[in-house]
Structures are given as structure tokens and as C-alpha cells.
Amino acid sequence: MKTKISIIILALLFCGAAFGQSVSDLLSQSDVATLKEFNNQKALEKLTAADKASPNNWEVQWRISRAYANIANHMPSATDVQKQAQLAKYQEALDFANKTVKLAPDKSIGYLRRAVATGRIALFKGAFSVIGLVNDVRNDLEKSIKLNNAGNENLALAYYMLGRTHAKVCEKPKLVRLPLGLGWGNMETAFTMFQKAIELRPNFRMFHLDYAKALIEDDEYAKAKEQLAKIPSIPVAHEDDEAVLAESKTLYERIKNK
């Protein structure tokens, strides 16, 4: 009898380990699809399978949010129908990010992914028409940075996004922003956030491009050219890097004599 019980226990333990490994494999495959192959649909398929195998797994949920946000970011948006389809995908990204925060409120990645999804919805609708969302983005990014338990690349992304948020808010004069509750926007803070992001992840083209854009808005052309000049030598690490490179070259040509 004891022998049979031992066999059953061992079998259950083996099945549990195999089940866990299966989910782990799917997560790894989704990361490769996202970060190396730039195939977000493939990543979503892997994650959908992982979600079925392990419901309410925060490691699965935040990755699904990332996949939906990436897919939405590359959808066509020329017509009203296309725009609504894109917005629906961003909303799905937000839903899964919210679920991540609920499942793991002590993990910075959930707040980061929620900030990404909320930020894209805010940009889609017009940042100054959805002020509450802009404040939500800032709050989630600051929370993510404070928790800081998702690795340097995600911390760098949080700093970068916070820099972009400050820069976006500063597109309006402070006297206009104050009554709207956006008086916190500050270009010096934006510069600091971009610098921190680059310190953590210097070989990421998008950080340098958007830092350069912010510097140009402040008439810091020499510093902006330094940032733009670095981009061509940085290896491809993101699906949009070719577009970033092209934009950086165009921008450099526009300001090279300033």
C-alpha cells in the first residue's frame, strides 16, 4: 500500500514539474518571438496557450499585455474602422496589465505595462483631452521605478517613458497646464529621465532619438546632434529600429547646421 502511495505521489510531482516546465517553455518562446524575431502574433499564440495552461499567472498576463500593445502599435489606422480596431487592441493590452497589477501588486512590471497601454490610449485620444490618463501614466511609472524589481531593461524603459511623458506635457505652456492639473511637467526632469534610461541601456536607439527630440525643443542642438550621431552604430534591438535610424538621419540633416 505504501509503495502504491509513493508511486502516485511521485507521478503527481512529475506531472506538476512537467506542467510548470511547459508554461516556462512557452514564456521563453514568447520572449524569443517578441525580442529576437519581432513576431508579436507568434508571441501572443504562445502566451494564449500558456494562459490556458496556467490561468491567473502574472508572468503570463504582463506578456500578453505587451504582445497586444505591440500588435496595436503596428496596425493600420487610416480609416475610422481601423482606428477603432487599433484602440480595441490597446484596450486589451490595458485589461491584461490591470490583471497583472491585481495579481501581483508588488511587481513593477505590471505598473510599467499598464503605463505603456494607458499611454498609448492617451496618445490615441489626444493627451490633453484625457488628462486623467496622463496622470495615471506618470503615477504608474513612478510606482514601477520605486518597486524596481523587473531588471535594468524594464527600469530603463520606465525612466524613458517618464521622460517622454514630461516632454509631452511640456508641449503646452505651464500657465495653460496648471489649471488642467498638469503643472508637474518639467523639461529638466524629462532630460534627467532620458539620461537615466540611457545609462541603464545605452545601446537602444529609441532612447537616443527621443532624448534628441527633447533637446531640440529646448534649442540644445549640439547635445541633440551628439545623441543622433550615436544611433547608426547601435545594433538592432527592437522591431522599430530601422524606422528609428531613418528618422534620426533625417533629423540630423535638419539640424546639422544649427
Secondary structure, 3 states (H helix, E strand, C coil): CHHHHHHHHHHHHHHHHHHHHHHHHHHHHHHHHHHCCCCHHHHHHHHHHHHHHCCCCHHHHHHHHHHHHHHHHCCCCCCHHHHHHHHHHHHHHHHHHHHHHHHCCCCHHHHHHHHHHHHHHHHHHCHHHCHHHHHHHHHHHHHHHHHCCCCHHHHHHHHHHHHHHHHHHCCCCHHHHHHHCCCCCCHHHHHHHHHHHHHHCCCCHHHHHHHHHHHHHCCCHHHHHHHHHHHHHCCCCCCCHHHHHHHHHHHHHHHCCC
